Amino acid sequence: STFKEDAVLEYSLYIPEINSEIRGRESMINSVQAIAQLGRDWKFDHIQLFPTLSPNTYFAQYTASGTMVATGEQFERNVIVVLEFDGERVSRLRELFNPAIALASASARELSKVGEQPSKHAYSKLTK
């Protein structure tokens, strides 16, 4: 698995409908799966990885784009991620992005799905 059992996922820009800190690998996977279902035709471009002075911490940036399921609107957002490793597994992942894009494009009903049980297919994709 990519994530430690007790890993932490942080959405550092607060969105009221989504917990800003998710603890535990299974809960992280649930959250990521629920957010992924808000869009379709996901595309990730301009992916860059940057080392830091700490040998266990990296910054990454990328552009995520796709179509919101609820509205059919196209979206594009720039994301910065801080990855902290314990050995070869991620112990903490902090994701920074502009939440206004997600809130403007997704319905409250869809956002409330964050934390529901993911499908086995989604789980296997996240844990490879």
C-alpha positions in Angstrom: 0.0 0.0 0.0 1.1 3.6 -0.7 -0.2 4.9 2.6 0.7 3.9 6.2 -2.2 2.5 8.2 -2.3 5.6 10.4 -1.6 8.1 7.7 -3.2 11.6 7.7 -4.7 13.5 4.8 -5.3 17.2 5.2 -7.3 19.5 3.0 -5.5 22.6 4.1 -8.1 25.0 2.7 -11.2 24.5 4.7 -14.4 23.3 2.9 -17.3 23.1 5.4 -18.8 19.9 3.8 -15.5 18.0 3.9 -13.4 17.2 7.0 -10.2 19.1 6.8 -8.2 16.3 8.4 -8.8 12.6 7.6 -7.0 10.0 9.8 -6.3 6.4 8.7 -5.6 4.8 5.4 -9.2 3.5 5.0 -10.7 6.9 5.7 -8.3 8.6 3.3 -9.3 6.2 0.6 -13.0 6.8 1.3 -12.5 10.6 1.1 -10.4 10.5 -2.1 -12.9 8.1 -3.8 -15.9 10.3 -2.8 -14.2 13.4 -4.2 -13.2 11.6 -7.4 -16.8 10.7 -8.0 -17.7 14.4 -8.1 -16.0 14.7 -11.5 -15.5 12.7 -14.7 -12.9 12.7 -17.4 -10.2 13.6 -14.8 -6.9 14.7 -16.3 -3.7 15.4 -14.4 -1.1 17.6 -16.1 2.0 19.6 -15.4 3.1 17.2 -12.6 6.2 18.3 -10.9 8.0 16.9 -7.8 10.3 19.0 -5.6 12.6 17.7 -2.9 13.0 19.7 0.3 15.7 20.0 2.9 14.0 17.2 4.8 14.8 13.8 3.2 11.3 12.6 4.0 9.3 15.5 2.7 8.5 16.5 -0.9 6.3 19.1 -2.6 4.4 18.3 -5.7 2.3 20.5 -8.0 -0.1 19.6 -10.7 -3.1 20.8 -12.7 -6.3 18.7 -12.3 -9.1 19.1 -14.8 -12.3 17.4 -15.8 -16.1 17.8 -15.9 -18.3 18.2 -12.8 -20.9 15.5 -12.7 -23.6 17.7 -11.1 -23.4 20.6 -13.5 -21.5 19.3 -16.6 -19.2 22.3 -16.2 -15.5 22.0 -17.1 -13.1 22.7 -14.3 -9.4 23.2 -13.9 -7.5 23.7 -10.6 -3.9 24.0 -9.6 -3.0 21.9 -6.7 0.0 21.8 -4.4 0.7 18.7 -2.3 3.1 18.2 0.6 4.0 14.5 1.0 5.7 13.3 4.2 7.1 9.7 4.1 7.9 7.2 6.8 10.1 4.8 5.0 8.5 4.1 1.6 5.0 4.9 2.7 3.2 8.2 2.9 2.5 9.2 6.5 0.9 12.6 5.8 -0.4 14.2 2.6 -1.5 17.9 2.7 -3.4 19.1 -0.4 -3.7 22.8 -1.0 -6.1 24.1 -3.7 -8.8 26.7 -4.2 -12.0 25.3 -2.6 -14.2 27.8 -4.4 -13.9 25.8 -7.6 -15.2 22.6 -5.9 -18.0 24.4 -4.0 -19.1 26.3 -7.1 -19.3 23.2 -9.2 -20.5 20.5 -6.8 -23.8 20.1 -5.1 -24.0 19.7 -1.3 -25.5 16.2 -1.8 -22.4 15.2 -3.7 -20.0 16.8 -1.2 -21.8 14.9 1.6 -20.6 11.6 0.0 -17.1 12.2 1.2 -16.3 9.5 3.7 -18.7 6.8 2.2 -17.3 3.3 1.5 -15.4 3.2 -1.8 -15.9 0.5 -4.4 -13.4 -2.4 -4.5 -12.2 -1.2 -7.9 -11.4 2.3 -6.6 -9.7 0.9 -3.5 -7.4 -1.3 -5.7 -6.5 1.7 -7.8 -5.5 3.7 -4.8 -3.5 1.0 -3.1 -1.3 0.0 -6.0 
